[in-house]
Amino acid sequence: MLAYLCGPIEFAADGGKMWRRKLTPFLHNELGHRVYDPAEDEKKSLTDEEAAHFREWKQTDVERFRRVLRKIIQFDLDIIENKADYVICFLSGDGAAATSGGTSSELTFAYRKGISVYLVTDLGLDEISGWMLACADRVFSNVDELKKFLLERYGREKQAPLWRV
């Protein structure tokens, strides 16, 4: 199974990397799942030049920036559509959630494709977009609650009977 890790990157203080780095070993080791982390895969399908310069092009060459971002959007949505078994989204109260366009788009796309969305947030429900809440199958107030759920839902002992003949 493949988990797609969704959440703010561009305006997140750490580029959205720390929560993903902390959760990935659990998904690998406890569940045996693969992970796609868009925050770590900065190259995607970009050329070396695009990967190195696209952020500066936002200020200096907006059309070039848009072309590169469209490649990133296509790449990430292809993974959700064709490879992801579920999406984990993390929204924190650091303000990045309010400025993230990609996060709500990825949740909407996953919802539309019938892919399970698990939302982890320390925000109050009144602080989260109703749209994002509607796309989520389950909402968790912390990562430990998510882990407990994932173990119950996808744990190896739950999956083992599926492989017996």
N, C-alpha and C positions, 0 to 999 in steps of 0.2 A: 504494500500500500504506500501511497505517496501523500504526505501532508504538505500543503502549500502554506507558507507562513506570511500572512498578510498584515499590514499595518503601516503607519506613516514612516517614511524614509527621508524624504527631502527636507522637511522642517523639524524632524526629530533631533534632539540634542546629540545623540550618539549615532545618527544615521539609521536608527531603528535596529541596531545590531545586537545590543546586549541581551534583550529578552529572548531573541532568537538563539543566540549562542548558549544561553542557559537551558532552553527547552529542548534543543536538538538532541543532546545525549540521551535524554529520557525517551524520546520518540524512537531513536535508534536502538538503544540497549534494552529498554523495558518492553517495547511493542514490536521491535523488529521492522519498523517502518522507515522508508526513505523520506527525505525532507528536501523540499526546494525552498531555498532562502533567497529571495530576490535582492536583499540587502548585501549579501555576500557575493552574488553573481553580478558584478558590475559590468563585466565584458558582454554578457549575453550574446547577441548576434552582431555586435558592433565591430567596426574596424578598429585597429589600434588608435588611429587618429580620432575617431569619434569618441571612443572611451576616454581618451586623455583630455579632450577639449569641450565636450558637449555642454558641460555646466557653464563654462565661460561664454559659450555662444548664446546663452540665454540673454546676456546683456549686449553682446556685440554683433550677433547675426541670428536674429530670432527665427527666421525661416529655416535656417540650417538646424537650429536647435529643435524646432518642431518636427522636422524630418527624422532626426535621430530619436526623439521621444516617441514618435509613432512606431519606430522599429522596436523600441522597448515595450511599448504597450502591446503590440502584436505578439512579441515573444512571450511575455508574461501571460497574456490571455490564452495563448495556445497551450501553455502548460496547464492552466486551470481547466480548460475545455477538454484536452486530450489525455492528460496524465494524472491530474489530482483526484484523489479519492475523497478528500475532505480539506477544508480550509480552516486554519486557526488564525483569528484576528485578535490583535492586542491593541487596545486603546487606553492610554494613560492620561492623567490630568495635566500633562506637561504643555498642553496647548497645541501640540502638533496635529491632533485629531481634527481640529477645526479647520486647518488649512490643507488637509490631505485630500486631493482629488482622486488619486489612484485607489485608495483604500475603499471608499464607498463604491467605486466602479467595479473593483474586483469582487466585492461582496455581492453586488447586484448581478454580476455575470454568473457567479457560482450559484446563486439562488435560482436564476433563470434556467441554468443547466441541470438543476436538481442535485447539486453537490452540497453535502452537509457543510454548514458554516457554524463554527464554535467561536463565540465572541467572549474574550476575557477583558474586563475593564474594572478600574477602580473608580470610574465616574458614576455619578448617580444617573438613574435612568432618564431623568429630566434634562441631563446634560448631553445625551446621545441623540443623534439624529434618529427620528422615528423610522426613516427609510432604512438605516443601518440595522436597527433593532428588528425590523420586519424581515430582513434578509437572513438574520441569524436563526439557526435551529435551536440553539441553547446559549444562554448567557451565564457567565461565571464571574464571580467577584474577585477571584484570584487564580493564579496558576495552579495552586495545589488542588483546588476544586476541579479544575480542568483535568489534571493528571488522574485524579480518582475516577472521574467519569470515563476517560479514555481507557484506563485499565479495565474497568467493568465492561466497556463496549468493545474494545479491540484487543484486550490482553491475550497473550499467547494461549492461555488455557481455554479461552473462549473460542479461539480460532482452531485449535487442535482437532476437535471433533469433525470439522469441515473437511479435513484431509484424510480421515480414516476411511478405509474401504469396507 
